[in-house]
Amino acid sequence: MFPNWTPEGPGLPGLIAIIAVTHVFVAHFAVGGGWYLILTERLGRTRGLPHVVGHAERHSRFFVLLTLVFGALSGVGIWFVIGLAAPDSTFLLIRTFVWGWAAEWCFFLIELTAALLYYKTWKKISPERHMLIGWIYAISATITLLIINGILAFMLTPGAWTQTGSFWDGLLNPSYIPTSAMRIAITFFVAGCFGLLTSGRETDPETRRLLIARSARWVAGGLIAALPFFYWTKAVLPDGAVFLLERSLEGSEGAVPFLATMWRMGGLAFAILLVGSVAIAMIKPRRFPMAGGLAVILLAFFAYGAAEYTREVLRKPFAVRDVIYANGILVDDVERYREEGFLTQFEDPEWLAGASAKERGYAMYKRQCSACHTIDGYRGVRIRVKERLAKSGDKAVVNMLGVMHKAKPGERTIWVAMPPLVGTKQEVKALETWLMGLVKPDELGRSGE
Amino acid sequence: MSFPALLATAPDIPAPLWLITVLHGLTFVLHTAAMNLLVGGAFHLASGGGGRRLAAALPPLFSITVTLGVAPLLFLQLVHGERFYASSIQMGWLWIGILLVLMLAYYAAYACDGRYRRDQRPAGWLRVAPFAGLMIFSFVLAANVALSEHPEVLGGLTNPGLNLPLVETGVWLRWSHEIVCAIAFGSLLLLILAHGARRDDPERAQRLTSRGVRTAVGATLVSVLLGVGQLMTSTDHVGGALAGMGLGLGILAGLAAIGMMVLYGRGPSVGRLVGAGLLAIVALTGKTILRFAMRASRLEDVPEAPIAEHIEVGPILLFLVCFLIAVGALVWLLRLARPTPTAEAR
């Protein structure tokens, strides 16, 4: 186990969410946008519409600035931040899928070169060759998505890998096909959203009308195409994930209320985008203001963020289902830590011998809770302790820790998104002492009222 | 935190260690070559040389450097992840923050290019921004890698997040040597740009060439001094015969590369330019061998989870096939992008 860094405010999970959601949104644009560019250029050239070709050229500059700079660096940012937040899980993934990532890198090289050449060679090479570069870009970008999605899907449904340890079983896991197809459809949706943003700025009225309607069709088409694969993905979710989702949607005790909120709000946002884009495609307006384009992007970003949040939470309490928990503890080590002790495995024995209960409790928090919680910021434990005490009385915390300590998540019906608490009874008691110490006595008094 | 207690066991690596090491080295050399051109280019942009052509070259160089950096970062994590994650965590805020710095530097390079395209000279601060950003990024990166190679320092750190031990890891010399070397080899970019400008603007080409050669020679002298200083301060971990070979190769090929650049300055030719480039890559290979050998020597006595191999041939073949496809596709793309007569290009 690695050293713990426990920043407050957004905390590490918040940092991951900020970097990952923005990166993945732009990365989907990098894939769908490639198809948008080449198909738009082809449309313009085959129908003899120079303004449409001009739009593709202008869109390609915006595309390169967003995907090659922000997209590429935020991708590195994900590496950086997951290494900080979940080094054990990242290490496991790297050692399992290094060849997958290496293969993806090969297509990154093609993608990058093709993107730069596509952008730089407008009007410098023949249209046929220019379009060929565009096709190469779109295909290589799609292949990168097909590879990385295998690793993302693996974390949710590792499938036979847990028995065989085979790369192929891990990559081509049960949710690989539906999630890959869904993501490809979503890339078209995202590309359409960005298309709406730039189409509205075209100066030729007929071109603008054509491109606005076409972009709206991409938005609607992407969403409609994603729908069956969404249901397919839902059908192959592990029982634990389905249970967590159902409990959360029911508003049950110990579920994740925010998951239900994001599920519903995200669904609503997608529905608004679908209805809105179908309407735009049918009405074929002559104008689509910049503000409208930005609103579409923001709503799509929110909907997309909600979908990614849902995917992340449905994986809980694991980083890789049935293999490693979100806090970096291997499933296979749980019983051992309960018998032999947890802190003794990682902390300096001299420090442990002299540490107070509160200090040991804080060490337990840092190593077992801080991967998902902060003290006063994102998913703050102080407010949760106060709420729990207010709701269920003075024994609420000790009862909760007791349940988490005794049973594995699959054997629990509450707090199913939380990993099991590991350590000896004394270590759990130390955590309780530290948690209770977060609430001042007078607040405790009020909370008991 | 006591370092030896980081990981009792670690997952197996899915390939022979030698293969990983070779691929790590090769991809690192490619990344370093691009990085040197980028840093050298940014240095000349900041100091007022190069102009429009240089500004146009920097954004693609940023992209290429970042993308080529992904593979060595991947292999570094695979083999040295245990210590690399630990050192990254120690400087967490800085480690995340430098990405923002790099992004701003990257956009500044695009902004410079855009200004020149509109026939405007970018403001001084804008020309300096890419180089300044690269300096900050490279410093924190060097500090992180240096810390990961000093487990005795790593083990003594508490309160992760803002730790940046500099003196104990000798990062100042290491970083400054890397940067000055990069400026020396990166000055080759000016020669490449000069070569392209020879027909249209021979006077400008001559100026670029002179500037590139002068900088390369001066920076080489400084980098040799810094390199010697770096070696003298790490005499207990020089890395044995392999390190000696790397050092010799690096110095000889490096000096030959600079010599070839000087020859190019006296009489430009494609052969001399390509020769200087190839020699620079050989020098970087020597530096990489030295770096790997010194790291191995430093970590020789560090108790950490043994690296077990669980070899699966299929995924290795997958990578090799993808790599061949990539090489083929890159060649094809470059052929496709060769300018065509104006009548054809519409």
Contacts between the chains, C-beta under 8 A, distances in Angstrom:
chain1	res1	chain2	res2	distance
A	1	B	6	6.9
A	1	B	7	6.9
A	2	B	6	6.2
A	2	B	7	7.8
A	2	B	82	8.0
A	2	B	85	5.4
A	2	B	86	5.4
A	2	B	89	6.1
A	3	B	1	4.6
A	3	B	86	5.7
A	3	B	89	5.1
A	3	B	90	6.7
A	3	B	157	7.7
A	3	B	160	5.1
A	4	B	89	7.5
A	4	B	160	6.7
A	5	B	89	4.8
A	5	B	90	7.8
A	5	B	92	4.4
A	5	B	160	4.1
A	5	B	161	5.0
A	7	B	92	6.9
A	7	B	93	7.3
A	7	B	161	6.2
A	15	B	96	6.8
A	65	B	107	7.9
A	65	B	110	6.4
A	68	B	59	8.0
A	68	B	63	4.9
A	69	B	59	8.0
A	69	B	62	7.6
A	69	B	63	7.8
A	69	B	103	6.6
A	69	B	106	4.9
A	69	B	107	6.1
A	69	B	110	7.0
A	70	B	103	6.7
A	72	B	63	6.4
A	72	B	66	5.1
A	72	B	67	6.6
A	73	B	66	6.5
A	73	B	99	5.8
A	73	B	102	6.0
A	73	B	103	4.9
A	73	B	106	6.7
A	74	B	99	7.7
A	75	B	70	8.0
A	76	B	66	6.6
A	76	B	69	7.6
A	76	B	70	7.1
A	76	B	73	7.6
A	76	B	99	6.5
A	77	B	96	7.3
A	77	B	99	4.8
A	79	B	73	6.6
A	79	B	77	7.9
A	80	B	88	7.0
A	80	B	95	5.8
A	80	B	96	6.1
A	80	B	99	6.4
A	81	B	96	6.2
A	83	B	77	7.2
A	83	B	81	8.0
A	83	B	84	7.6
A	83	B	85	4.9
A	83	B	88	5.4
A	83	B	89	7.9
A	84	B	85	7.6
A	84	B	88	5.9
A	84	B	89	5.5
A	84	B	92	5.2
A	84	B	95	6.7
A	84	B	96	7.2
A	87	B	81	7.5
A	87	B	85	3.7
A	87	B	86	7.6
A	87	B	89	6.9
A	88	B	7	8.0
A	90	B	77	7.4
A	90	B	81	7.5
A	90	B	85	7.1
A	91	B	7	7.9
A	91	B	10	6.7
A	91	B	11	6.8
A	91	B	77	7.4
A	91	B	81	4.7
A	91	B	82	7.2
A	91	B	85	6.8
A	92	B	11	5.3
A	94	B	74	7.0
A	94	B	77	4.9
A	94	B	78	5.4
A	94	B	81	6.1
A	95	B	10	7.3
A	95	B	11	4.0
A	95	B	12	6.7
A	95	B	13	5.6
A	95	B	14	6.7
A	95	B	78	6.3
A	95	B	81	7.8
A	96	B	11	6.7
A	96	B	14	7.2
A	98	B	13	7.5
A	98	B	14	6.2
A	98	B	15	7.4
A	98	B	20	7.9
A	98	B	74	6.3
A	98	B	75	7.5
A	98	B	78	5.1
A	99	B	14	6.5
A	99	B	15	7.4
A	99	B	315	3.5
A	99	B	316	6.0
A	99	B	318	5.9
A	99	B	319	4.7
A	100	B	315	7.0
A	100	B	318	7.8
A	101	B	74	5.4
A	102	B	23	7.7
A	102	B	71	6.5
A	102	B	74	6.4
A	102	B	319	4.6
A	102	B	322	7.7
A	103	B	315	8.0
A	103	B	318	5.3
A	103	B	319	5.0
A	103	B	322	4.1
A	105	B	67	7.7
A	105	B	70	5.2
A	105	B	71	5.0
A	105	B	74	7.0
A	106	B	319	7.3
A	106	B	322	3.9
A	106	B	323	5.1
A	106	B	325	6.7
A	106	B	326	3.8
A	107	B	322	6.7
A	107	B	326	6.9
A	108	B	67	5.4
A	108	B	70	6.6
A	109	B	67	6.2
A	109	B	68	7.8
A	109	B	326	5.0
A	109	B	330	6.5
A	110	B	325	7.7
A	110	B	326	5.5
A	110	B	329	4.5
A	110	B	330	6.7
A	110	B	333	7.3
A	112	B	63	5.6
A	112	B	64	6.9
A	112	B	67	4.8
A	113	B	329	7.8
A	113	B	330	5.6
A	113	B	333	5.2
A	113	B	334	7.7
A	114	B	329	8.0
A	114	B	333	5.8
A	116	B	60	5.1
A	116	B	63	6.4
A	117	B	333	5.8
A	117	B	334	7.8
A	117	B	336	7.3
A	117	B	337	4.4
A	120	B	60	7.8
A	120	B	337	7.6
A	121	B	337	5.2
A	121	B	339	8.0
A	123	B	345	5.3
A	123	B	346	6.9
A	124	B	339	5.2
A	124	B	340	7.5
A	124	B	345	5.5
A	125	B	336	7.0
A	125	B	337	6.2
A	125	B	338	7.3
A	125	B	339	6.3
A	125	B	340	4.9
A	125	B	344	7.8
A	125	B	345	5.6
A	126	B	340	4.9
A	126	B	344	4.4
A	126	B	345	6.0
A	126	B	346	7.8
A	127	B	345	7.8
A	127	B	346	5.8
A	129	B	336	4.7
A	129	B	337	7.6
A	129	B	340	7.0
A	132	B	336	5.9
A	133	B	333	6.3
A	133	B	336	5.6
A	133	B	337	6.8
A	136	B	329	6.4
A	136	B	332	7.6
A	136	B	333	6.4
A	140	B	329	7.1
A	165	B	310	7.0
A	166	B	312	6.7
A	167	B	14	6.7
A	167	B	312	5.3
A	167	B	314	6.6
A	167	B	315	4.3
A	168	B	314	6.3
A	168	B	315	7.6
A	345	B	5	7.5
A	345	B	8	7.5
A	346	B	1	7.9
A	346	B	5	5.9
A	348	B	1	7.6
A	348	B	2	5.2
